[in-house]
């Protein structure tokens, strides 16, 4: 990330730790039971996409394959960094994805938040209610086994006039129109020097999302999470990760990641075909019984991250989506 002031560096180190110096990320010690001992009591694993370039949109499909067995927090996210096109300066990072969080109805939530050089990024309120009162996380009752498309893109530019029937954080007057066009509705303009970045989540198939207030059964319409304001006007260094606050010996939970893409300013689509594996080192509080593999599913290849599993893929390995490991 370069030399950034304290808040961003602290967040970065909390999420990724200080790196690991062994093939298995353990530094010669194991932790397979009890809670992680990191500062936030979480263990993380990451997939850094082999996708150089600068983008205006990044997307990936996430499928949670097992319901978490505890009330502890689970967070699965697509992360992007922001870059200023004129200077090439990195301007922070943000993450979006589903959460298993006890503060939300049915433990279901989805998040879009991040940090810049001056601390936590600001933005619009969430476009659905939040039982936790957290602007970054809205109530969203996702389903196990349903693939969801996570997308980060530039938000539509507001003309200054209110969009008909919709105010972020409120409820639309025209439900059908909202469902069909929420991705394209304009929010509030970002402050000068900032870009409004919108995160959406879209159920792709087999979804019974009638408990979500703004989603019909079998709906494949995108749900806006919120617009986040960041100083960078391009997206770089996409990745996905799992951050798990449960015990290392809690029942195994798997999450699959598929079809990772970035779209550049010319509208050209670039697909990531491989990613580098990173495990939070045990010296930084991580569990050593986490694993990442590539599986070929009926819908195509996917990276699968698993908790409480034998580690067969070493730290730093490159996993191709075309391979089955």
N, C-alpha and C positions, 0 to 999 in steps of 0.2 A: 504493500500500500504506500510505501514511501514514508517520509517523515511527516506524520500528521499529528496535530495536537492531541492531548490526552483522551478525550471521550471516544474518538474513533479507534485509537490504538487499544484502549481498554476493552472495547467491544470485540475487536478483532481477536485479541489474545484470549478472551473468555470463550469465544466460539471455537477457535482452532487450536488453542494451546500454543506452546512454544515449538511445536514440531516434535519429531521423534528421531532417534538415532539408531534404531534397529529395524531389521526387515519386517518384524511383526509389530512395530510401534510400541513395544512394551518396556524397552530399556532393561530387559532381563527380569522383570517382575510381572506377576500376573494379578489381575483383579477380576474375578468372576462371580463374586458374591457381594451383597451389600450395596449401598448407594455409592455413586461416584463421589470423589472427594474434591472435585474442582470447586472454584469459588461460588458457582451458581448451582452446584450439585447436579450437574448434567454431564453426559458422555455423548460425544458427537462423532460422526463419520461423514466424509465428504467425497464428492466426485468433481474434480476440476476438468471441465470440458476442454478437449483439444480443439478449440475453435477460435483462432485469432481473428481479429477484425473489429470493426466498430459498427454498431447496429442501432436501429430505431425501434426494433421489436425483438423480443426473445420469448420463446415458449417451450413448454415441455408437458408431457402427459404423466400424471401421477396416479397410481392406484394403490390404495392401502389394502393389503391382502389379509390382515388379521386385526381384530379389534383389540386394543390394548387391555390387559387384564387388571389394571390398577387405576386409581384416581390420579396418579402422577401425570404430569404434563409430558406430552409427546408433540414434537413440532417437525414437520417435513416441509422443506422449502426449496424454491428456486431463488438463487441469489444473483444479482447483477451489480456491477460497479458502474459508476457514472464518470464520464470523461468530458472535459471541455474540448470541443472540436478545434477551436482556434489555437489553444496552447498545449493540448495533449495532457493537461494536468488531471489527475484522478481527484474526483470530488466526493468521495464517500461511496457507500454501498447500501443496498436494501434487499429485503427478502420477502417472499410471498408464498403462502401455502397453507394447507389445512393443519389444524391443531386438535388434539384430544385434550380438552381443558375443562376441569370440573366446574369452573365459574360460569360456563355457558350451558344452555339447555341441551340435554342429551350428550354433554361433553363435546359438542360440535362447534367449531369456530374456524375462521380463516383470517389470515393476518397479512398486512402489507405495511411494513415499517422499516426504518433503517437509520443510519448515522452518517453525518458529514463531519467536516473539520471543526464545526462549532457545537457539535453534540447531536442530539436526536433530531431527525428531519421532521419538519412541520408539513401540514397538508390539510386537505378537507376532512370533515368528519366521515366516518364510515357510511356507506349507502344502505346498510341495514342496521338494526339496533344492536347494541352490545350489552349483554347482561353484566359484563365485567366493568362497564364504564370505561373501556380502553379504546381510544381512538384508532389504534392499530388493528384491533381484533374485533370482528363482528360475528354475531351468531350465525352459524351455517352448519346445518346438520347433514354432513356428508355421510356417504354409505360405504361400508366395506365392500370391496370388489368392483366398485364403479370407477371407471377411468374418468379423471377430471383434467381438462386442459387448463394449465396456468399460463397466463400471458401478461407480459409487461410491455407497454407501448406508450408513445406520447398521447396524452389526453387530447380530445378535440378542443380546439381553441375557442374560448368563449368570446362572443361578440359584445358582451356586456349586458345583453338582454337575458332575462330569465328564460330557461327552457320551459316549454308548456307543461304544466302539471307535475313538475318534479323539482324538488330541492334536495340536495344531498343530505342524508340523515333524516329525511322525512318520508312521506309516503305519496306515491303518484296517484293522480286522479284517474288516469287511464291505464289500468293494469295490463291489458293486452298490448297496448302500444309500448308500454315500458318494457315488457318482456321481450318484445321484438326488436327494440332499438336502444336498450340501455347502454350498450357498448359505445354508441355514437353520440350520446347526450353530452353536452358541454357542462363542465363544472366551473367553479370560480377560477378566474385567471390567476396564474402563479405570480408571485412578487417579481419585480424587476430583477433580472439576473438569474432567475430560476426557471426550470422547465417542469411542467406538470406531467408526471408519469403515472399512468393508470394501470392498475392490476385487476385482472378479471379471472374468474373461475367458471368453467363451463363443463357440466356433465355430458359425457359423450355418448353413452349407451346404457341401457338397462337401469336407468336411474328412476327411483321412486322418491322424488324430492318434494312431495306435496306438503311436507311439514315445514319446508322453507317458504316464508311468506311470499316471496316474489318469484316462485318457480312452480310451474305446472308439473304434474306427473309426466314422466318421459320427456320433459323439456330438455332441449339441447341449446338453450339460449344462454349467453354469457351473463354472469352476475358481476357487476362492478363491485369491487371491494372498497376502494377509495382512490383519490388522487393524491400523490405524494409530491412535494416540491423539492427538487434537488438542483444544485448549481450546474451540474453537467448536462449537456444536451445530446450525448450519445451513450449507448450501453456497451460495456466491455466485460471481459472475463466472466462469462456465465458459469454457473456451477449449481449443483444440488446437494442437499445434505439432510441428515437426520440428527436432531438434538433431543436426547431422551433423558428425562429426569427420574426415571424409575430405577429400581434396583438392577444390578447387573444380572442377577439370577431370576428376574421376573420372566414369565412365560414369553417365548419368542414372538416377535412382531416383525413382519416383513412389509416393505414398501417397494414398489416397482416404478422405474422411471423410463419413459420411452419417447421417441420422436423429438429429440432436442434440436431446436432450430434457432437461427438468428436471421433477421431480415435487415438488409442494409438500406442506405438512403435511396438507392436506385430501385428498390423493391425486389432485389435478388435474394433468394432463399439459400442459406448455407446450413447444412446439416452437420452436427457433431457425430462422428462415427466412433470416437473413443474418448476415454476420460481417465485421469490419473487418480488412484485411490489414496485417500489419507484417513488415518485413524487418529483420534486424540490419544496422545501418549499416556500411559499409566502414570508417569511422573507428573502429568498435568491433570490427573484426576479421572482419566478415561477408563472404561471397561475394556478388557482384553478379549472378551468373547463376542466381538462384533465381526461381521463379515460382509463382503460385497462380491457378487458374482454377476455374470451375464447369462441370462436364460433366453431361449428361443420359445416364445409363446405363440398360440394360434394367431395373434394379432401382430406378431413380429418380435424382434429382439428387444430386451429391456435389461437395464441394470437393476439388480435387486439388492437392497440393503437389509440386513437381518440382525436383530439383537439376540443375545443368548444363543450363540451358534459357534461351532468350531470354525476357527479362522483358517481358511484355505487359500485366500488371496492375500499376498503379503503387502505390507506398507509400500507405497510408491509404485505399485504395479499399474500398467496401462491395460484397461479393459476395453476391447473393441465390441461394439454392439453386434457385429456379425458373428462373434464367437460365442460358444457355449462353454462356460467353465463351472 
